[in-house]
Amino acid sequence: MSGGTFQSPAQLAAALNRGGKEAVTAAETAMRHGAKALVVQVQRNASGRPGPRVITGKYRASWQSDVHRAGPVIVAEVGTSAPQGRRLEFGFVGVDSLGRHYSTPPFPHLGPAVNAFGPLLVRELRGAVSRTL
């Protein structure tokens, strides 16, 4: 069957047996592409209002993606190790560990990127897998 349309579970199982490895490899490739595209969008969103303003560019450059595969399971991680990441995304009102008082509004940049890229990634994964089956 082509195009990912199957008339029975047995047809799907047979296609997965034939093309399962290729499908997982295609899905991993799509996931890597999607994760990198998400990083690019987060970096764009972190380049000024409504996201955080750029001061040095170090925070924006700190965003990374990594894709892990264990058998048929593929996991993409997108994030930053920069300590200000959570405060910039969600805001912060209160006293920090050094006793400084803050009232920083949120400057969402990750959330909007995930909301925009989620459906696109699902389409890419669906297309990658259906092309191999």
FENJO-V934373 format. One record per pair of residues at least 24 apart in sequence whose C-alpha atoms are under 6 Angstrom apart, sorted by the first residue. I is the first residue (numbers start at 1). GAP is how many residues later the second one is. D is the distance in Angstrom with one decimal. If there is no record, write none. Layout:
I:GAP:D
I:GAP:D
This chain:
3:127:5.6
4:126:4.6
15:118:5.7
19:114:5.4
23:106:4.8
23:109:5.4
26:102:5.4
27:98:5.5
27:101:5.8
30:95:5.9
34:87:5.9
35:30:5.9
41:72:5.9
42:67:5.7
42:68:5.4
42:71:5.8
45:64:4.9
46:63:5.7
51:56:4.5
51:57:5.6
51:58:5.4
52:55:5.4
